[in-house]
Amino acid sequence: MTSPATSRTRAQESKRIHVVMRDGSLLEGSIHIAEDMSLVAFLTSRKGGYMNMVDARRPKLQEEPGHLIVQTDLVVLVSAPDDNLQVVGQASAGAGEREVELHLTGGKALKGKMFMAPMQRMSDYLAHCGKFAGLVEAVFSADGSMLGDVAVNTSAIAMIREARPAANGE
């Protein structure tokens, strides 16, 4: 007789997220995620590309919260509004920090930091990281409004470039 493999199961927590879809709609809800897993790793690991959200709704439609299944291929970016969820994995955080500007499909532009090796080409980094990449301290380029740490769908990135650091006194 075998015993249950309790040592293999990882404790899961419910964490609140905000999701921006390709059509511009916003979703609010919670996901069940392993306590030691980053949001980028979670999104990249979805089998078939589907993500379950609980207590989820589309706020503009004033819907009652419920269970939604979301195709992550149609997601542009995901944030954790409560700042209680690690967006970028610890291994990524050990690499060099590079300020970048992302232009997304649909015309929005974000500035933030990505963790990659100092001489690494950004195209190689994006090809290696999979479906989602982490952007730390993200802000909208147009008005400077803060988003915080976000997971960005790499297929929603129309263009990326290294951002020029602001000159002192600007």
C-alpha positions as CSV (number, residue, x, y, z in Angstrom):
1,M,0.0,0.0,0.0
2,T,1.3,3.4,-0.9
3,S,0.8,6.6,1.1
4,P,-0.3,9.8,-0.5
5,A,2.6,11.9,-1.9
6,T,2.1,14.8,0.4
7,S,5.7,15.9,0.1
8,R,5.1,16.6,-3.6
9,T,2.2,18.9,-3.2
10,R,3.0,22.6,-2.7
11,A,0.9,24.8,-0.5
12,Q,-1.3,27.1,-2.6
13,E,-2.6,30.5,-1.8
14,S,-5.4,32.6,-3.3
15,K,-4.0,35.9,-4.8
16,R,-5.8,38.8,-6.4
17,I,-4.8,39.9,-9.9
18,H,-5.8,42.4,-12.5
19,V,-5.7,41.3,-16.1
20,V,-5.7,43.5,-19.3
21,M,-7.0,41.6,-22.3
22,R,-6.1,42.3,-26.0
23,D,-9.5,43.9,-26.6
24,G,-8.8,46.4,-23.8
25,S,-11.1,44.8,-21.3
26,L,-10.1,44.5,-17.7
27,L,-10.6,41.4,-15.5
28,E,-10.4,41.3,-11.7
29,G,-10.2,38.1,-9.7
30,S,-8.1,35.6,-7.9
31,I,-5.9,32.7,-8.8
32,H,-4.7,29.8,-6.8
33,I,-0.9,29.8,-7.0
34,A,1.9,27.9,-5.2
35,E,3.3,30.1,-2.4
36,D,6.8,29.9,-3.9
37,M,5.9,30.5,-7.6
38,S,6.2,33.8,-9.4
39,L,3.3,35.2,-11.5
40,V,5.5,35.0,-14.6
41,A,6.2,31.3,-14.0
42,F,2.5,30.7,-13.2
43,L,1.2,32.3,-16.4
44,T,3.9,30.6,-18.6
45,S,3.0,27.1,-17.2
46,R,-0.7,27.1,-18.0
47,K,-1.5,23.8,-19.9
48,G,-3.3,24.6,-23.1
49,G,-2.9,28.3,-22.2
50,Y,-6.0,28.5,-20.0
51,M,-6.0,30.1,-16.5
52,N,-8.7,29.7,-13.9
53,M,-9.8,32.8,-12.0
54,V,-12.2,32.7,-9.1
55,D,-14.2,35.5,-7.6
56,A,-13.6,37.1,-11.1
57,R,-15.5,39.7,-13.0
58,R,-15.3,42.3,-15.7
59,P,-15.8,45.5,-13.6
60,K,-17.1,47.7,-16.4
61,L,-20.0,45.3,-17.0
62,Q,-20.9,45.3,-13.3
63,E,-21.0,41.5,-13.2
64,E,-21.4,39.4,-10.2
65,P,-18.0,37.7,-9.3
66,G,-17.8,34.1,-10.5
67,H,-15.5,31.5,-12.0
68,L,-13.8,32.5,-15.3
69,I,-11.5,30.6,-17.5
70,V,-9.2,32.9,-19.5
71,Q,-7.0,32.1,-22.5
72,T,-3.6,33.6,-21.6
73,D,-2.7,34.0,-25.3
74,L,-5.3,36.9,-25.3
75,V,-3.8,38.5,-22.2
76,V,-1.6,41.6,-22.6
77,L,-0.5,42.1,-19.0
78,V,-1.2,41.0,-15.5
79,S,-0.6,42.8,-12.2
80,A,-1.0,41.9,-8.5
81,P,-2.7,45.0,-7.0
82,D,-2.2,43.9,-3.4
83,D,1.7,43.6,-3.8
84,N,1.5,40.2,-2.1
85,L,2.6,38.2,-5.1
86,Q,6.1,37.8,-6.5
87,V,5.8,38.8,-10.2
88,V,9.4,38.0,-11.3
89,G,11.2,34.8,-10.2
90,Q,14.2,35.0,-7.8
91,A,16.5,33.5,-10.5
92,S,15.6,36.4,-12.8
93,A,16.2,38.9,-10.0
94,G,19.8,37.8,-9.8
95,A,20.6,38.9,-13.3
96,G,21.6,42.5,-14.3
97,E,18.9,45.2,-14.3
98,R,18.2,47.0,-17.6
99,E,15.8,49.9,-18.1
100,V,13.5,49.3,-21.1
101,E,10.6,50.8,-22.9
102,L,8.0,48.5,-24.3
103,H,5.5,49.4,-27.0
104,L,2.5,47.0,-26.9
105,T,0.1,46.1,-29.6
106,G,-2.6,48.6,-29.4
107,G,-0.3,51.5,-29.0
108,K,0.4,51.7,-25.2
109,A,4.0,52.2,-24.1
110,L,5.5,51.1,-20.7
111,K,8.8,51.8,-19.1
112,G,10.3,49.6,-16.4
113,K,13.2,47.3,-15.6
114,M,13.9,43.8,-16.8
115,F,16.4,41.4,-15.3
116,M,18.8,40.1,-18.0
117,A,22.5,39.6,-18.3
118,P,24.5,42.9,-19.1
119,M,25.5,41.9,-22.7
120,Q,22.4,39.8,-23.4
121,R,20.4,40.8,-26.5
122,M,16.9,41.7,-25.6
123,S,15.6,39.5,-28.5
124,D,17.4,36.5,-27.0
125,Y,16.0,37.3,-23.5
126,L,12.4,37.5,-24.8
127,A,12.8,34.3,-26.8
128,H,14.2,32.5,-23.7
129,C,11.7,33.7,-21.2
130,G,8.6,32.1,-22.8
131,K,5.1,33.5,-23.0
132,F,5.4,36.1,-20.3
133,A,8.2,38.4,-19.2
134,G,8.4,40.4,-15.9
135,L,8.6,44.2,-16.0
136,V,9.5,45.7,-12.6
137,E,8.5,49.2,-11.5
138,A,6.4,49.6,-14.7
139,V,4.9,53.0,-15.5
140,F,2.9,54.2,-18.5
141,S,5.2,56.2,-20.7
142,A,2.5,58.8,-21.6
143,D,1.6,60.0,-18.2
144,G,4.0,58.3,-15.8
145,S,1.2,56.6,-13.8
146,M,2.6,53.7,-11.8
147,L,1.6,50.1,-12.5
148,G,4.2,48.4,-10.3
149,D,5.5,45.0,-11.2
150,V,3.7,43.3,-14.1
151,A,3.8,40.2,-16.2
152,V,3.7,41.1,-19.9
153,N,2.7,38.7,-22.7
154,T,5.7,38.6,-25.0
155,S,3.5,38.2,-28.1
156,A,1.9,41.6,-27.1
157,I,5.2,43.4,-27.3
158,A,5.4,45.2,-30.7
159,M,8.7,46.8,-30.0
160,I,11.2,47.0,-27.1
161,R,14.2,49.2,-26.7
162,E,16.7,50.1,-24.0
163,A,15.4,53.2,-22.2
164,R,17.7,56.1,-21.8
165,P,18.2,57.0,-18.2
166,A,16.9,60.4,-17.2
167,A,19.7,63.0,-16.9
168,N,20.3,64.3,-13.4
169,G,18.2,67.3,-12.6
170,E,15.4,66.5,-15.1
